[in-house]
């Protein structure tokens, strides 16, 4: 039986500057169409949400994918798509014994160390999502994955969750689970308007935004 994972076009590279940049340029030029996934063993210029370049990573998983907005759950606020995708991704690893958790708005942590991140963008009627995960790191300043699992198993299991999202993983269901874990954020901060903003008094809203000192902040910039 053909699955969404089999139908999704996959383009793999040993090394590429950035899966997210390659994908976004391909979508803009009409050379790529969703559903499509770009995978790389290494990125020479992989960037995070603030343009950060990941270094000191011996082995990582780097991929970006594009989905038509119409394929997403109808109740999903597009401003919170990074929370939705990040939660599904970390659940793949949690179900296999990892202690990974999702820090608002788009960071993947194990205990107090960042091990990866999720970067989403909207391009007309397409959602682009890039995910990076440290599997093995060079030094202890960075976090690495705490379980043994192949990259292929991670990707296949994650796409299976995407395939079943309309039946099993509505935004309401994801939000109800994420809200139970949101207190993990309270001792951390995030970058907002060029400075670190504490999450210790943040209130999580039903659309995935947070309320801090009367200001509503969304995860998708």
C-alpha positions in Angstrom: 0.0 0.0 0.0 1.5 3.3 -1.1 1.9 5.8 1.8 2.4 9.6 1.9 6.0 8.8 2.7 6.3 6.9 -0.6 4.5 9.6 -2.6 6.5 12.5 -1.2 9.3 13.4 -3.6 12.7 13.0 -1.8 15.9 14.7 -2.9 19.0 13.7 -0.9 22.4 15.3 -0.8 25.6 14.3 1.0 26.3 18.0 1.6 24.4 21.1 0.7 24.5 24.7 1.9 21.0 24.6 3.4 18.0 22.3 2.8 15.7 25.2 3.7 17.2 27.6 1.2 17.3 24.9 -1.6 13.7 24.1 -1.0 12.4 27.6 -0.8 14.2 28.6 -4.0 12.9 25.5 -5.8 9.3 26.3 -4.7 9.6 30.0 -5.7 11.0 29.1 -9.2 8.3 26.4 -9.7 11.0 23.7 -10.0 9.7 21.8 -6.9 6.1 21.2 -5.8 4.7 19.8 -2.5 4.8 17.3 -1.1 8.6 17.3 -1.4 11.5 16.8 1.1 15.1 17.8 0.9 17.5 15.8 3.1 21.2 16.3 3.7 23.9 14.5 5.7 25.7 17.8 6.2 25.0 21.5 5.7 27.7 24.0 5.0 25.6 27.0 5.8 22.6 25.6 7.7 20.9 28.3 9.6 18.6 28.6 12.6 15.7 30.9 13.2 18.0 33.9 13.9 20.6 33.0 11.2 22.7 31.0 13.7 25.0 28.5 12.0 25.3 25.1 13.8 28.9 24.1 14.6 30.6 21.3 16.6 28.1 18.7 15.4 29.8 15.4 14.3 26.6 13.9 13.0 23.1 15.4 12.5 19.8 15.0 10.7 18.9 17.9 8.4 15.8 18.1 6.3 13.2 20.5 5.0 9.8 19.7 3.5 7.0 21.5 1.7 3.3 20.8 2.2 0.3 22.4 0.7 -1.7 24.4 3.3 -4.8 22.4 2.3 -3.1 19.2 3.5 -2.8 20.5 7.1 -5.5 20.1 9.8 -8.2 22.7 9.2 -8.0 23.9 12.8 -4.3 24.6 12.8 -3.4 28.3 13.2 -0.7 28.8 10.6 1.2 31.2 13.1 1.8 28.1 15.3 2.8 25.6 12.6 6.3 25.3 14.1 4.8 24.2 17.4 2.7 21.7 15.6 5.5 20.2 13.5 8.0 20.4 16.4 5.7 18.5 18.7 5.0 15.8 16.2 8.7 15.4 15.5 9.7 15.2 19.2 6.9 12.7 19.8 8.6 10.3 17.3 11.7 10.4 19.5 9.8 10.4 22.9 8.0 7.2 21.8 11.4 5.5 21.4 12.7 6.5 24.8 14.2 10.0 24.3 13.7 12.7 26.9 13.5 15.4 24.2 11.1 18.3 24.7 9.9 21.3 22.7 10.8 24.7 24.0 8.6 27.5 22.8 8.5 28.5 20.1 10.7 26.1 18.0 13.7 24.7 19.9 14.3 21.0 20.7 15.9 20.4 24.1 17.2 17.5 26.1 17.3 18.6 29.7 18.9 22.1 29.5 20.8 21.7 26.2 19.5 22.6 22.8 19.7 19.6 20.4 17.8 21.0 17.4 15.2 23.3 16.1 12.3 23.8 13.7 12.0 26.6 11.2 8.7 27.2 9.3 7.7 29.7 6.7 4.6 30.4 4.6 5.1 30.8 0.9 1.8 31.6 -0.8 -0.2 28.4 -0.4 2.7 26.3 0.7 4.2 25.7 4.2 8.0 25.1 4.3 9.4 23.4 7.4 13.0 22.7 8.2 14.2 20.6 11.0 17.7 20.1 12.3 18.7 17.5 15.0 22.1 17.0 16.6 22.7 13.2 16.7 26.3 13.3 17.9 28.2 16.4 19.1 31.9 17.2 19.5 31.8 18.8 22.9 29.4 19.0 25.8 28.5 22.7 25.2 26.0 21.3 22.7 23.3 18.6 23.2 23.1 15.4 21.2 20.4 12.8 20.8 20.1 10.5 23.8 18.8 7.3 22.0 20.0 5.1 19.2 17.8 5.4 16.1 18.5 5.5 12.4 17.9 8.7 10.4 15.6 6.7 8.1 13.4 5.5 10.9 13.1 9.0 12.3 12.0 10.4 8.9 9.6 7.6 8.0 8.0 7.7 11.5 7.6 11.5 11.3 6.1 11.5 7.9 3.7 8.8 9.0 2.4 11.1 11.7 2.0 13.8 9.1 0.1 11.4 6.9 -2.4 10.7 9.7 -2.7 14.2 11.0 -6.3 14.8 9.9 -7.5 11.7 11.6 -5.4 11.6 14.8 -3.5 14.9 15.2 -5.6 18.0 15.0 -4.3 21.2 16.4 -6.7 20.9 19.4 -5.2 17.5 20.3 -1.6 18.7 19.9 -2.3 21.9 21.9 -3.9 20.0 24.7 -0.7 17.8 25.1 1.7 20.7 24.6 -0.1 22.8 27.2 0.6 20.1 29.8 4.3 20.4 29.1 4.5 24.2 28.7 5.7 24.7 32.3 9.1 23.3 31.1 9.6 26.7 29.5 9.4 28.8 32.7 13.1 28.9 33.5 14.2 29.7 30.0 14.1 32.7 27.7 13.7 33.3 23.9 14.9 36.0 21.5 12.3 38.6 20.7 12.9 42.0 19.0 16.7 41.5 19.3 16.8 40.7 23.0 16.3 37.8 25.4 12.8 37.7 26.9 12.0 35.5 29.9 9.3 32.9 29.7 8.8 32.7 33.5 5.5 34.6 33.4 4.3 33.6 29.9 0.7 32.5 29.4 0.1 30.0 26.6 -2.9 30.9 24.5 -5.1 28.4 22.6 -3.8 29.5 19.2 -0.2 28.7 20.3 0.8 32.3 20.9 2.0 33.5 24.3 1.0 36.5 26.4 3.8 38.4 28.1 3.1 41.7 29.9 -0.1 42.1 27.8 1.6 41.5 24.5 0.7 38.6 22.3 3.6 36.9 20.6 3.4 34.3 17.9 5.9 31.6 17.0 5.9 32.1 13.2 7.7 35.3 12.4 
